Structure formats: structure tokens, C-alpha cells
Amino acid sequence: MAEREHNLVLLGAPGAGKGTQAKMLSQRLGVPHISTGDILRGAVAAGSELGQQAKGYMDRGELVPDELVIAIARERLQESDCTPGFVLDGFPRTVPQAEALGAVMADLGRKPLLVVNLTVDEDEIVRRLSGRRLCRGCDGIYHIDDEGVEDGGACPNPDCEGELYQRSDDQPEAIRERLAVYRRQTEPLIDYYDERGLLVNVEGQGSPEDIAGRLYTAVAERS
Ligand code: AMP
């Protein structure tokens, strides 16, 4: 599939596995993984003006205003590594963001998007988010129930052994807010893209490898 343009969007609730799957899929397709959440967390860590503007919203589990996120995505999609395609993770999250993305794609003369909706039960989502741990060293995503993962412990990847941490928005109150925000503002995008014939649903439960296999097949069938 290497010579095709893969303009992919991963949709799904927080904790549906978008980050994990976007990483694997982008490596397999040789296109960049673009996570607006990662870009914003980087800006917060760097203490930049963008980070200062975004931090409060993120800690409360609310969405950062559309104008800020649209500007980030527009700029990133114009970089040359996006020419063969991209995997967008966590953008768009609102109808105005989806409209802005459509306009950017048209301006850049790009092929249509393929939007993959990762479907996961709500109980499983809460279990995944409340147990999620990240590594500051390799950006690995783990779960507290995984072997070798402990609070205050090191990354289970023997080549890394970086510090594990819990995202500030993976606390129960912020999780509840993020899920409510998802239902209200992001879920309507499923119909938005379905009506435009761009949507495919992929079952997001099971092992990460099984999900990756289903996802790749769904993308290959439509490329
Ligand atoms: P994520 O890593 O995708 O779960 O994003 C973490 C947080 O960053 C979200 O809860 C929002 O506060 C913010 N964020 C990331 N992407 C967007 C977006 N497309 N629109 C608005 N806020 C976003």
C-alpha cells in the first residue's frame, strides 16, 4: 500500500485505544502519527504560550477551544512528511473541527479521508483509563494490570526503564468529564462521516495486536 495516500482519522471515546493503534498503524503504513493531545501535552511541558492557554482545559477534561486546535492541525498537516498521508488521533473532536479539516484537505488538494471508529464498551473504557500509565522515556502506554507495571516503578521496556506516570486527566473526575464531553461533542462525528460515506467501524476490544490486524485489514480493503 506504500504508494497510496493514506489520510486516516481514528475516532473513538477516550480510552478506545486510538493512541496505541495510531502508533502501530502509522509505522506499518510509513506515515506520521499526529496526536493533538501529544502536541498539547508537549506544549504544556515546555511551558509555551500555547501550553499555558491549554493546560486548564486539559486538566479539567474539557476540550481546548477549536481555534487553537484547528491552527495546530492545519500547520502540522502542511509539513512535508504528511505528503504520503497521516494517521490523525484525537482530531477532529467537534463538528467545526471536522469542517475545518475538510477545508484544509480541499485547499491542499488531498484525497478523501478514511475515518475509522474504534468501538469499545463503556465499562472497558473506564477500566482502561483509570489503570493507564505512560512512560516519560519511550512514550509507551501501559496498564497497571500489565506484568511489570507498578506505581512508582520503571518502564517495563528493558531498553527504556523510564519513569512511569499517570496522566492528570486520567483521574476519576476528569475521566467522567471527558466521557461526557465525548458523548456531547465528538460522538456526532460518527454520523457526520457516515453520511459522507467516509466511515468504517472497527471493533476495539481484544488484544492490541488483534485490533491492529482488524484495523489494517479495514484500511487495506478501502485503499
Ligand atoms: P487526548 O490525548 O487525545 O486524550 O487529549 C487530551 C486532552 O487534550 C483532551 O482532553 C483535550 O483537553 C485536549 N485535546 C486534544 N485534542 C483535542 C481536540 N481535537 N480538540 C480539543 N481539545 C483537544
Boltz pocket constraint, residues with backbone or C-beta under 6 A from the ligand:
constraints:
  - pocket:
      binder: B
      contacts: [[A, 14], [A, 36], [A, 37], [A, 38], [A, 40], [A, 54], [A, 57], [A, 58], [A, 59], [A, 61], [A, 62], [A, 63], [A, 64], [A, 65], [A, 66], [A, 69], [A, 89], [A, 90], [A, 91], [A, 92], [A, 93], [A, 97], [A, 169], [A, 178]]
      max_distance: 6.0
